[in-house]
Protein backbone atom coordinates (compact mmCIF):
# COMPACT_ATOMS: atom_id res chain seq x y z
CA UNK A 1 0.00 0.00 0.00
CA UNK A 2 1.32 3.44 -0.83
CA UNK A 3 -0.02 5.08 2.31
CA UNK A 4 1.42 4.99 5.81
CA UNK A 5 -0.57 3.25 8.52
CA UNK A 6 -3.39 5.67 9.31
CA UNK A 7 -7.12 5.75 9.86
CA UNK A 8 -9.24 5.06 6.80
CA UNK A 9 -12.86 6.15 6.65
CA UNK A 10 -15.39 4.71 4.18
CA UNK A 11 -18.15 7.18 3.40
CA UNK A 12 -21.48 5.38 2.93
CA UNK A 13 -23.53 7.84 0.88
CA UNK A 14 -23.10 7.60 -2.91
CA UNK A 15 -20.82 10.41 -4.01
CA UNK A 16 -20.77 12.32 -7.28
CA UNK A 17 -17.44 11.30 -8.82
CA UNK A 18 -17.20 14.70 -10.52
CA UNK A 19 -16.28 16.12 -7.11
CA UNK A 20 -12.64 17.07 -6.82
CA UNK A 21 -10.52 18.01 -3.81
CA UNK A 22 -12.63 20.96 -2.69
CA UNK A 23 -15.94 19.08 -2.91
CA UNK A 24 -14.61 15.95 -1.20
CA UNK A 25 -12.88 17.89 1.58
CA UNK A 26 -16.13 19.81 2.18
CA UNK A 27 -17.99 16.48 2.52
CA UNK A 28 -15.45 15.33 5.10
CA UNK A 29 -15.60 18.58 7.06
CA UNK A 30 -19.38 19.04 7.01
CA UNK A 31 -20.90 15.54 6.80
CA UNK A 32 -18.31 13.58 8.73
CA UNK A 33 -17.24 16.47 10.98
CA UNK A 34 -13.57 15.53 10.63
CA UNK A 35 -10.69 17.79 9.64
CA UNK A 36 -9.75 16.55 6.13
CA UNK A 37 -6.12 17.64 6.58
CA UNK A 38 -5.50 15.47 9.65
CA UNK A 39 -3.61 12.73 7.76
CA UNK A 40 -6.48 10.24 7.63
CA UNK A 41 -7.81 8.75 4.39
CA UNK A 42 -11.38 9.18 3.19
CA UNK A 43 -12.88 6.78 0.64
CA UNK A 44 -15.92 7.70 -1.46
CA UNK A 45 -17.97 5.47 -3.79
CA UNK A 46 -20.45 6.14 -6.57
CA UNK A 47 -23.95 4.64 -6.55
CA UNK A 48 -23.02 1.53 -8.58
CA UNK A 49 -19.88 0.93 -6.46
CA UNK A 50 -17.74 0.60 -9.57
CA UNK A 51 -15.83 3.83 -8.92
CA UNK A 52 -14.06 5.17 -5.86
CA UNK A 53 -11.98 8.15 -4.84
CA UNK A 54 -9.58 8.40 -1.94
CA UNK A 55 -8.82 11.79 -0.41
CA UNK A 56 -5.61 12.02 1.62
CA UNK A 57 -3.64 14.92 3.07
CA UNK A 58 0.09 14.46 2.60
CA UNK A 59 2.36 16.96 4.42
CA UNK A 60 1.35 20.13 2.56
CA UNK A 61 -1.41 19.21 0.11
CA UNK A 62 -4.15 16.79 -0.86
CA UNK A 63 -3.77 13.63 -2.91
CA UNK A 64 -6.79 12.21 -4.71
CA UNK A 65 -6.73 8.69 -6.11
CA UNK A 66 -9.46 7.50 -8.46
CA UNK A 67 -10.19 3.90 -9.43
CA UNK A 68 -12.80 2.78 -11.97
CA UNK A 69 -13.64 -0.89 -12.38
CA UNK A 70 -14.49 -1.93 -15.91
CA UNK A 71 -16.64 -5.01 -15.25
CA UNK A 72 -17.24 -5.50 -11.52
CA UNK A 73 -18.03 -3.52 -8.38
CA UNK A 74 -16.26 -2.98 -5.08
CA UNK A 75 -17.31 -5.30 -2.26
CA UNK A 76 -18.72 -2.76 0.19
CA UNK A 77 -19.47 -4.02 3.72
CA UNK A 78 -23.19 -4.51 4.31
CA UNK A 79 -22.96 -2.73 7.68
CA UNK A 80 -21.86 0.53 6.05
CA UNK A 81 -24.51 2.99 7.22
CA UNK A 82 -22.82 6.38 7.48
CA UNK A 83 -19.08 5.97 7.91
CA UNK A 84 -16.91 3.02 8.79
CA UNK A 85 -13.32 3.02 10.00
CA UNK A 86 -11.15 0.35 8.38
CA UNK A 87 -7.44 -0.38 8.36
CA UNK A 88 -5.08 0.33 5.47
CA UNK A 89 -4.79 -3.44 5.12
CA UNK A 90 -8.57 -3.71 4.63
CA UNK A 91 -8.44 -0.83 2.16
CA UNK A 92 -5.88 -2.80 0.16
CA UNK A 93 -8.20 -5.82 0.17
CA UNK A 94 -11.07 -3.61 -0.99
CA UNK A 95 -8.99 -2.25 -3.86
CA UNK A 96 -8.02 -5.83 -4.77
CA UNK A 97 -11.70 -6.75 -5.09
CA UNK A 98 -11.98 -8.81 -1.92
CA UNK A 99 -14.91 -8.77 0.49
CA UNK A 100 -12.84 -7.81 3.51
CA UNK A 101 -15.82 -8.08 5.88
CA UNK A 102 -15.42 -11.87 5.54
CA UNK A 103 -11.62 -11.97 5.75
CA UNK A 104 -9.73 -12.41 8.99
CA UNK A 105 -5.98 -12.04 8.78
CA UNK A 106 -3.42 -12.96 11.40
CA UNK A 107 -3.65 -10.90 14.57
CA UNK A 108 -0.94 -8.30 15.16
CA UNK A 109 1.45 -9.37 17.91
CA UNK A 110 3.78 -7.26 20.00
CA UNK A 111 6.42 -8.48 22.40
CA UNK A 112 8.37 -6.67 25.10
CA UNK A 113 10.61 -9.53 26.25
CA UNK A 114 13.01 -11.43 24.04
CA UNK A 115 15.33 -14.33 24.79
Order of alpha helices (4+ residues) and beta strands (2+ residues): beta-alpha-beta-beta-beta-beta-alpha
